[in-house]
Every structure is written in structure tokens, then in C-alpha cells.
Amino acid sequence: MYKLGKWVQSKGGIPVGGSDNNKLWEVFTAEDKPVVITCGGYWSGDASEYYTFMLVPPNFALNGTLGPADILGCIPLMVGNIEGNLGTIASPISLMNSYQRASGPHWVIPPEYSIAVMPVTAASTADFGVRVGGFECE
């Protein structure tokens, strides 16, 4: 299906101080090749608040100023949302399981597209950290 190339990974998320509801923060951006994200984890966030991940087309600032309504072609990557305040940086929660909502076994990110995270129930007052990793496709 895919010929796997070099391993790539990234860390991103919502910084301390938080984000307005439905505003996007960068987690990962593919370079000039598609990337198959095979693993990921998250930690922190607000208790009883929910977050989701979006696939974002190239050339948008993902720094908490834009949301899906501002970006034509912004598409959810997962079914449902994930709850904040469940993991820690020392014990993160996997993105690739069905603990709360199904996200699937992997995400395929087109060249120059990004993965972004956003709060979906309220403004985030806590940091929300994310790490993802995968393989460039040859």
C-alpha cells in the first residue's frame, strides 16, 4: 500500500494560557511527501473539556487565530472528540486507540498539509500537548 521512507515526528499543541474555542494550533506539517502517522499521544488540557484534530490545507497560520470556519478544506481527522486532563507528559494517552473515540490505526497526511488541534467545547485554559510520529511515503 505504502512504501515507507524516513521516520518523522513532531510535538505541538495548545500552549499554557490556552486558546479560544474552535481555534487551531499546529501539531505537525508534512514536507514535500505524504506522511503516514502511525502513532501519537496527548496529555493535559482542561478537565471535562473536549478537543479534536483537524487536517488543514497548506499555508495557514495555526497559532490559535484561525478556526475551521476560516479555512476552506479543513477536515476532521477523528470521529468525535477526546477529553482533556486525562494524561500527563510522563503518561500520555494514545491517539490511535478507541479509549474514548475512534481515530483509526493511522492518518495519511498529504504533502504540505498540517495536523492541528483545537478545543471544541470551551476556551482552553490549560496547555494541551501532542506528539505524533510516522513515515514519509516514498
VMD Tcl script that draws the C-alpha trace (Angstrom):
set ca {
  {0.00 0.00 0.00}
  {2.73 2.49 1.02}
  {6.47 2.26 0.63}
  {7.69 3.72 3.91}
  {10.54 6.19 3.93}
  {12.20 8.06 6.77}
  {10.67 8.38 10.24}
  {9.36 11.85 11.15}
  {7.84 13.17 14.35}
  {6.66 16.41 15.84}
  {5.46 17.98 19.07}
  {2.83 20.71 19.19}
  {-0.46 21.64 20.75}
  {-2.11 24.42 22.71}
  {0.26 26.43 24.92}
  {-0.19 27.38 28.55}
  {-2.58 30.30 28.59}
  {-4.92 28.43 26.34}
  {-6.88 29.06 23.21}
  {-10.28 30.34 22.23}
  {-12.87 27.71 21.38}
  {-12.61 26.32 17.83}
  {-9.19 27.86 17.14}
  {-6.44 25.76 15.56}
  {-2.92 25.07 16.86}
  {-0.24 23.26 14.85}
  {0.84 19.76 15.77}
  {2.57 18.57 12.58}
  {3.18 19.69 8.99}
  {4.21 17.30 6.20}
  {7.02 18.38 3.92}
  {7.02 17.53 0.19}
  {5.86 13.88 0.59}
  {2.76 12.30 2.09}
  {3.22 11.07 5.67}
  {1.53 8.11 7.34}
  {1.09 9.00 11.01}
  {1.22 5.69 12.87}
  {1.35 6.80 16.49}
  {0.52 9.77 18.65}
  {-0.19 10.78 22.20}
  {-1.67 13.68 24.12}
  {-1.68 15.00 27.68}
  {-3.10 17.76 29.86}
  {-5.91 20.04 28.77}
  {-8.91 21.12 30.82}
  {-10.91 18.58 32.85}
  {-14.30 17.80 31.27}
  {-13.43 19.80 28.13}
  {-13.06 18.26 24.68}
  {-10.54 18.61 21.85}
  {-10.32 17.35 18.27}
  {-7.77 17.10 15.46}
  {-8.14 18.59 12.00}
  {-6.40 18.14 8.65}
  {-5.54 21.63 7.38}
  {-4.52 22.63 3.82}
  {-1.14 24.34 3.24}
  {-0.20 27.93 4.02}
  {-2.29 28.78 7.07}
  {-1.02 30.17 10.37}
  {-2.01 27.61 13.01}
  {-1.32 29.72 16.09}
  {-4.75 29.98 17.70}
  {-6.05 32.79 15.47}
  {-7.92 30.79 12.80}
  {-10.60 28.12 13.04}
  {-12.25 25.67 10.63}
  {-14.77 28.32 9.56}
  {-11.85 30.45 8.32}
  {-10.19 27.69 6.26}
  {-11.95 26.06 3.32}
  {-10.86 22.42 3.21}
  {-10.26 21.97 6.95}
  {-11.42 18.38 7.69}
  {-11.78 16.45 11.00}
  {-9.31 13.58 11.39}
  {-11.18 11.66 14.07}
  {-14.66 10.52 14.98}
  {-15.84 12.56 17.96}
  {-13.58 14.33 20.42}
  {-11.10 13.47 23.17}
  {-11.33 14.63 26.78}
  {-8.71 16.81 28.42}
  {-6.90 16.31 31.73}
  {-6.57 12.54 31.33}
  {-2.86 12.07 30.66}
  {0.43 13.61 31.68}
  {3.64 14.17 29.75}
  {5.05 11.20 31.70}
  {1.98 9.06 30.91}
  {0.31 10.32 27.70}
  {-2.90 8.92 26.21}
  {-2.70 7.28 22.75}
  {-4.45 8.96 19.82}
  {-4.61 5.68 17.89}
  {-6.96 3.71 20.12}
  {-10.65 3.64 20.92}
  {-10.31 4.70 24.56}
  {-12.86 7.48 24.06}
  {-13.44 7.91 20.37}
  {-12.14 6.05 17.35}
  {-9.43 7.75 15.33}
  {-8.31 4.78 13.25}
  {-4.99 2.95 13.05}
  {-3.22 5.71 11.10}
  {-3.66 9.09 9.41}
  {-2.37 9.86 5.92}
  {-1.27 13.49 5.64}
  {-0.90 14.93 2.11}
  {2.25 16.88 1.19}
  {2.43 20.28 2.92}
  {-0.82 19.70 4.86}
  {-0.90 20.06 8.64}
  {-2.45 18.40 11.64}
  {-3.95 20.91 14.07}
  {-5.66 20.53 17.45}
  {-8.47 22.70 18.76}
  {-10.74 22.93 21.80}
  {-14.37 22.23 20.82}
  {-16.42 22.82 23.98}
  {-14.87 25.93 25.56}
  {-11.76 28.06 25.54}
  {-8.79 26.06 26.82}
  {-7.18 27.45 29.95}
  {-4.56 24.69 30.22}
  {-1.80 23.54 27.92}
  {-2.63 20.56 25.69}
  {0.43 18.72 24.45}
  {0.57 16.38 21.47}
  {3.27 14.23 19.87}
  {2.84 12.36 16.59}
  {5.14 10.18 14.56}
  {5.07 8.34 11.28}
  {6.78 7.61 8.00}
  {7.19 9.64 4.85}
  {5.83 7.74 1.82}
  {8.27 7.01 -0.98}
}
mol new
graphics top color blue
foreach p $ca { graphics top sphere $p radius 0.5 }
foreach p [lrange $ca 0 end-1] q [lrange $ca 1 end] { graphics top cylinder $p $q radius 0.2 }
display resetview
